[in-house]
């Protein structure tokens, strides 16, 4: 009986140690599973955070690109309107050169040129205006035609000073005002 008792005791001790090892192993396994799940959740959270940040950056880039495209379209539309307005102004000025008010305008331009450059001013203009300019300027008329919409170009007798009173130049000088008016 002593041997059986010893064997029972060894068996019980073995079973008890085996139970402790099983409990420890189960606890360690549970801790490992918990640690793994926590790490997986943390990695998933980090991936989601990075994906959200990347998506936000992509949205911001697309929004900025859309704003630039919209500004470009607005600019192009304004530029087209301004160009059309300038073309209409050129057309109106071309029609004005055929009206009866154009000859008095040339006289006022000539008077202004004489006031600024002196009495012996030399003038030239369009070929169509040659007879009117010759009547106004007399010997100071240069019959070399200028490729302009209308008006005249005046020079001092020594050609040191020049005064551009062409309709083209007046339109160019007022182009910014026209653009502002069209954009308003």
C-alpha positions as CSV (number, residue, x, y, z in Angstrom):
1,X,0.0,0.0,0.0
2,X,2.8,2.4,0.6
3,X,3.7,2.1,-3.0
4,X,0.3,2.8,-4.2
5,X,0.0,5.7,-2.0
6,X,3.3,7.0,-3.3
7,X,2.1,6.5,-6.9
8,X,-1.2,8.3,-6.1
9,X,0.7,11.1,-4.5
10,X,3.0,11.3,-7.5
11,X,0.0,11.1,-9.8
12,X,-1.8,13.8,-7.9
13,X,1.2,16.0,-7.9
14,X,1.7,15.4,-11.6
15,X,-1.9,16.1,-12.3
16,X,-1.8,19.2,-10.1
17,X,1.4,20.4,-11.9
18,X,-0.2,19.5,-15.2
19,X,-3.3,21.5,-14.2
20,X,-1.1,24.5,-13.2
21,X,0.8,24.3,-16.5
22,X,-2.5,24.1,-18.4
23,X,-3.8,27.1,-16.4
24,X,-0.6,29.0,-17.0
25,X,-0.5,28.0,-20.6
26,X,-4.2,29.1,-21.1
27,X,-3.5,32.4,-19.3
28,X,-0.4,33.0,-21.4
29,X,-2.3,32.0,-24.5
30,X,-5.1,34.3,-23.6
31,X,-2.6,37.1,-22.9
32,X,-1.0,36.5,-26.3
33,X,-4.3,36.5,-28.1
34,X,-5.3,39.6,-26.2
35,X,-2.0,41.3,-27.1
36,X,-2.3,40.1,-30.7
37,X,-5.8,41.5,-30.9
38,X,-4.8,44.8,-29.3
39,X,-1.8,45.1,-31.8
40,X,-4.0,44.2,-34.7
41,X,-6.6,46.8,-33.6
42,X,-3.8,49.5,-33.2
43,X,-2.4,48.7,-36.6
44,X,-5.9,48.8,-38.1
45,X,-6.5,52.2,-36.4
46,X,-3.2,53.5,-37.7
47,X,-3.9,52.3,-41.2
48,X,-7.4,53.9,-41.0
49,X,-5.8,57.2,-39.7
50,X,-3.3,57.2,-42.5
51,X,-6.0,56.4,-45.1
52,X,-8.2,59.2,-43.8
53,X,-5.2,61.6,-43.9
54,X,-4.4,60.6,-47.4
55,X,-8.0,60.9,-48.5
56,X,-8.2,64.4,-46.9
57,X,-5.0,65.4,-48.7
58,X,-6.4,64.1,-52.0
59,X,-9.7,66.0,-51.4
60,X,-7.7,69.2,-50.6
61,X,-5.7,68.8,-53.8
62,X,-8.7,68.1,-55.9
63,X,-10.5,71.1,-54.3
64,X,-7.5,73.4,-55.0
65,X,-7.3,72.1,-58.5
66,X,-11.0,72.8,-59.0
67,X,-10.6,76.3,-57.6
68,X,-7.7,77.0,-60.0
69,X,-9.7,75.6,-62.9
70,X,-12.7,77.8,-61.9
71,X,-10.6,80.9,-61.7
72,X,-9.1,80.1,-65.1
73,X,-12.5,79.8,-66.6
74,X,-13.6,83.1,-65.0
75,X,-10.5,84.8,-66.3
76,X,-11.0,83.3,-69.8
77,X,-14.6,84.5,-69.8
78,X,-13.6,88.0,-68.7
79,X,-10.9,88.1,-71.3
80,X,-13.3,87.0,-74.0
81,X,-15.8,89.7,-72.9
82,X,-13.0,92.4,-72.8
83,X,-11.7,91.3,-76.2
84,X,-15.2,91.5,-77.7
85,X,-15.7,94.9,-76.1
86,X,-12.4,96.2,-77.6
87,X,-13.4,94.8,-81.0
88,X,-16.8,96.5,-80.7
89,X,-14.9,99.8,-79.8
90,X,-12.7,99.4,-82.8
91,X,-15.7,98.8,-85.0
92,X,-17.4,101.9,-83.6
93,X,-14.3,104.0,-84.1
94,X,-14.0,102.8,-87.7
95,X,-17.6,103.8,-88.2
96,X,-16.9,107.1,-86.5
97,X,-14.2,107.9,-89.0
98,X,-16.9,107.9,-91.7
99,X,-19.2,110.3,-89.8
100,X,-19.4,114.1,-90.2
101,X,-18.0,114.6,-86.7
102,X,-14.6,113.0,-87.6
103,X,-13.2,116.0,-89.6
104,X,-13.7,118.5,-86.6
105,X,-12.0,115.9,-84.4
106,X,-9.0,115.9,-86.7
107,X,-9.0,119.7,-86.5
108,X,-9.0,119.6,-82.7
109,X,-6.2,117.0,-82.7
110,X,-4.2,119.2,-85.0
111,X,-4.7,122.3,-82.8
112,X,-3.6,120.2,-79.8
113,X,-0.5,119.1,-81.6
114,X,0.3,122.7,-82.6
115,X,-0.2,123.7,-79.0
116,X,2.2,121.0,-77.7
117,X,4.8,120.9,-80.5
118,X,4.8,124.3,-82.1
119,X,3.3,125.9,-85.2
120,X,5.5,124.1,-87.8
121,X,4.3,120.7,-86.7
122,X,4.4,117.9,-89.3
123,X,1.4,115.5,-89.4
124,X,0.5,112.3,-91.1
125,X,-2.5,109.9,-90.9
126,X,-4.5,107.4,-92.9
127,X,-4.6,107.6,-96.7
128,X,-8.3,108.1,-96.4
129,X,-7.7,111.3,-94.3
130,X,-5.1,112.8,-96.6
131,X,-7.3,115.5,-98.2
132,X,-8.7,116.6,-94.8
133,X,-5.2,116.6,-93.1
134,X,-3.7,118.5,-96.1
135,X,-6.4,121.1,-95.8
136,X,-5.8,121.4,-92.0
137,X,-2.0,121.2,-91.9
138,X,-1.1,122.6,-95.3
139,X,2.7,122.3,-96.0
140,X,3.1,120.4,-92.6
141,X,1.3,117.4,-94.1
142,X,3.3,114.3,-94.8
143,X,1.6,112.2,-97.4
144,X,3.3,109.0,-96.2
145,X,0.2,107.0,-95.0
146,X,0.1,105.6,-91.5
147,X,-1.5,102.2,-90.9
148,X,-3.9,103.4,-88.2
149,X,-7.6,103.3,-87.5
150,X,-7.9,107.1,-87.6
151,X,-6.5,110.3,-86.1
152,X,-3.1,111.7,-86.7
153,X,0.6,111.4,-85.7
154,X,2.4,114.7,-85.2
155,X,6.1,115.4,-85.1
156,X,8.1,118.5,-84.2
157,X,10.0,120.1,-87.1
158,X,13.3,118.6,-85.9
159,X,11.6,115.2,-85.3
160,X,12.8,115.2,-81.7
161,X,9.2,115.0,-80.3
162,X,6.3,112.9,-81.5
163,X,2.7,113.0,-80.5
164,X,0.5,110.0,-81.3
165,X,-3.1,111.1,-81.5
166,X,-4.3,108.1,-83.4
167,X,-7.6,106.4,-82.4
168,X,-5.5,103.2,-82.0
169,X,-3.3,104.8,-79.4
170,X,-6.2,106.4,-77.6
171,X,-8.0,103.0,-77.5
172,X,-4.8,101.4,-76.2
173,X,-4.4,104.0,-73.5
174,X,-7.9,103.4,-72.4
175,X,-7.9,99.7,-72.7
176,X,-7.6,99.1,-68.9
177,X,-10.6,101.3,-68.3
178,X,-12.6,99.4,-70.9
179,X,-11.6,96.1,-69.3
180,X,-12.6,97.3,-65.8
181,X,-15.9,98.5,-67.1
182,X,-16.6,95.1,-68.8
183,X,-15.5,93.2,-65.7
184,X,-17.7,95.2,-63.4
